[in-house]
């Protein structure tokens, strides 16, 4: 359920899943392709990352325009103010910072998150996707292996 605002323990939490795969240099393979096994072996031999349609990749990995509109409608209903944002990826601006401009490519969803970042008031934004743990700023936190229990999030303001 992308773009929803949940009330948990008196806190407003905006959630939005999805992200563009950035580890698919070998492309998207089709399991029913007669050359599937041959292509897979060649990519594996060269250690080139790839995805398999409907097994490790789905076209719905990025949000639709309708889902983004739903998110804005829900944020508007909460006066563009939440306590926490939890997403899979981050804004294009933070992505550029993490990847040194060029490692990660912006897309419609990371650009949408730029809009969220500038229009929504929030205390913390937690996201993953980039395979590291890193405090980007006081407000934006990249999580990979680190786990922050919800109770810890709710206590951090005290």
N, C-alpha and C positions, 0 to 999 in steps of 0.2 A: 504494500500500500504506500505508494510514493506520495509525498507531499501532505501528509497528515500531521495534525498537531494533537498530541496526547497529553492528558493531564495525569501525572503520576506523583503521588505524595505532595500534592499542592504545587508542583512545578510543571511548566509547559515545555514539552519536548517536541520539536519539529524533526521529522524523519524523511529521508529521501534516498532510496537505494539506487544502485546502478552505477556503471562506469564503463568507459570504453577500454577494451583490452589493449594493453600496450606491449604485449609480448607475443605478437603474432606475425613476425617477420616472414615466416614461411607460408602465411595465408590461412585460409579456412578450407579444410578438406571436407569433402562430402563422402560419408561412409558408404553410400551406394555407388560411388564412382568405380568403374571396373579397374582403374589404376590406383585405387586408394592405398592398398598395401605397398605397392611399389613407391608411391610418393611419400608415404609415411616412413618407410625404411630409408629412403634417400635423405629426408629431412633429419631423421634421428642420427644417421651416420655423420652428417655435417653439424649436428647439434644446433639446428635452426629451430626456434620455437614456432609452433603452429597450434591451431585449434581445430576441433572437429565439430561441424554443424550439429546442433541439437544434442551434443554430448558434453563439450567443454566450451561452447560458444553459442549464443542465441542472439538473433537480430534485435531482440528487445533489451539488450544490455544497456542501451541508452534510453532515457525517458522520451516519451512522445510529447508533442506540443500540448496535447490535452492534459497530460499529467503535470506539466509545468504550470498550465493555467489553473488547474485544481490546487496546486501548491500555493500559488499567489492568492487565490480566493480564500484559502484557509488561513494564510498569514494575515490577510486584510481583516478577516473576522476577529483576529487577535491583535489588531492595531499594529501589526508588523513588529511584535515584541514577544519573544519566547525566552525561556531560561537557557535551554540547551538545543543545539542542532546536532543531529547524528546522521551522517551520510557515509557513503562508501568512498567517493572521491571528493575533491575539493574544488575551489575556484581556479580559474585559469591563472590568475595572478599568483596564488600560492603554488600552483603546479609549476609555473615558470621559476619561482624561487627555489623549489625543491630540485628541479631538473636542470638548473643553470641555462635556461632558455634553449629549447631544442630537443631535450631528451623526451619530454612528453608533449604531445600535440593537443592544443585546445580543441574542444568540440562544443556542440550546442549545450551540453549539460554543464561542462565546466564554465562556459560563458554565462549560463543561467545562474550558476553559483556566484559569479561576480556580482550579479544583480542582487542576489540574496544578501551577500556580504555587505553591500553598500546600503540596502534599504531596510534591513531587519536589525533590530536591537537584540543582542543576545549576550549571555555571560561567557559561554564556552561553545566551541564547535569541535566535535570529535569526528575524525574520519580515518579511513584506512587506505587500502589499495596500493600504497607505494612501498610496501615491504620493509618498513623501518619504524622505530619508535622515535618520535622527535617532537619537542615543544616548539612549534613554529613561532608562536608568540604567546602572550599571556592568555589570549582568547582562542587560539587555534592549536589543536593537538592532534598529531598524527599517531595512530596506534597500529601496531602490527602484532607483536607478541604480548605486550603489556596489557593487563586487564584492569580496568577501573570499575569496581562494583558500583552499581547505581547508588547504593547507600553512601559511598564515598563522594559521588558527584553532589548529592544532596546536602552533605555535611560541609563541603568545602567553603561555603559562604559564611559559616559561623566563626 
